[in-house]
Amino acid sequence: RGDQAVAAAVRLPRTAKKPNTDFTWLQAAQQLTGTQQITVPSAGIGKLSLANPTGKPATVSVNGTPITIKAQGVAVLKVDAGAVNLRVSEGKIAANLVIDIAGAVTNLGLVDYRNSGSRVAVVVR
């Protein structure tokens, strides 16, 4: 516990074999609200990991299917190739897409890429 937010990363090994055959780093994820969209590649197995870092339940829909994630809870969903629409209707969530391709693993943290107005400084020369 602390009086400031803490960012962390986790090393996710592909297998339990020694030595591990592949790994990826799961970085600290941004807390999201509103609507997000991500494209899942056609190769491999896609899993969308959702986490609710808050003290209250969060309500999200994934491609129109509603999901409630309890306070400090997680949900992992297998997702098919193509566009995945994620809408947070209540609370905040963090999300990460993990892709497993023939023994290799990678991940993509969902980030709100919209231009944040006054938070982004642009210098024109």
Buried (B, 14 or more C-beta within 10 A) or exposed (E): EEEEEEEEEEEBBBEEEEEEEBBBEBBEBEBBBEEBEBEBEEEBBBBBBBBBBBEEBBBBBBEEEEBEBEEEBEBEBEBEEEEBEBBBEEBBBBBBBBBBEEEEBBBBBBEEEEEEEEEEEEEEE
